[in-house]
């Protein structure tokens, strides 16, 4: 985390900090992870557009009392591929890892092709995206083959 | 909602594990076609070179299959939700020549889809009334979707702009029949490479062989889609994109021509701008084409090949259409046993 960030939101003792989130994507992440609909007892802080040496600007999401799992990290990677996840215990970062795009994403990213079967109304079908290039990342619709790049993902997220 | 994590990227557009619960009712497999037994046919990339060579060998001796009537007692549903002449009729002919019977659904108006039934329910109904389903639909991915639902094998008869695997099979078989094989040939693919499923499937089918070079010839708005190029790059197929076939004509052993897919171009203005932008004429071919050049076309033709080519030695598209029945016979015999 960058110096001075603590001035905006205080440190957490136990939980997850999702750092280096692309500016403006923090609420998309929270929405897709279901935290906006059902925050439960969790206290969640969000910093939008914080200064970042690496990225210029970034978002930060702090979720107190919750440790996100591998599957949820995959969702974060789909929305913001360069994000990092910090696991905080007893006020110290005990794990820091960069998120990795999942090999297959089902039901989260809509296909942009209007004549893809996964877009057809009243059909019991979930969109399936297959990872074809981890670096992009670039996904390909499992039904129609249309390519989806990281920059396309925010507008295609099903929330 | 499900997310899977892992490093490996899928080697194939349609991972087989997407196909859940696909089981098939089959009898004794046809010798040489064991690899086809009970299989869905979604994309030409589902098949290896060895698979295709086995299929072509079986197509060579299709008369033997006719006498064995391997589809006796079998019913094949032909569900064509988009117009079709050659594909539907050649499948119908293939089934009947093999001793089987067909259930034919043409268009959405004649069936419960017009009453609001969804495709999934229609597929379930076809599945319970038949032993295999051949399906064509304007939506991409329909054949894979149908294969996920149906217990019987599903054969893609064309899904939107995406795949037309049995067309690619018969295209490759035609080249093998007329030129002795595909390896070492210079192949030009001319026309609507963006919206045409026959062109895309043919190009992908070429990756299963070793042509010397493939020219992808089209006006800029009709260039090959990015995802298809990505597949070509993966296989290392030598290709070049050009705009005018006349520049590369002297090199070509095979020229595969397609019409502009007017019905799939979203902007009618775009169609007006590009219609008639290429045309193969006998005048252009004379003195410039190799004497052994063969011109293929999946048909129907609009104006992209002039009629004077029909009676020239270059014409192979009517032969191609005829060979389609043999290939589909071999395929169905392999699938249903």
Interface residues (C-beta under 8 A of the other chain):
Chain A: X70 X71 X73 X74 X75 X78 X100 X102 X103 X104 X105 X106 X107 X108 X113 X115 X116 X117 X118 X120 X122 X123 X124 X125 X126 X128 X130 X131 X132 X133 X134 X140 X141 X142 X143 X144 X145 X146 X147
Chain B: X1 X2 X3 X4 X5 X6 X7 X8 X9 X10 X13 X14 X15 X18 X118 X119 X120 X137 X138 X139 X140 X141 X142 X144 X145 X159 X160 X161 X162 X225 X226 X227 X228 X230
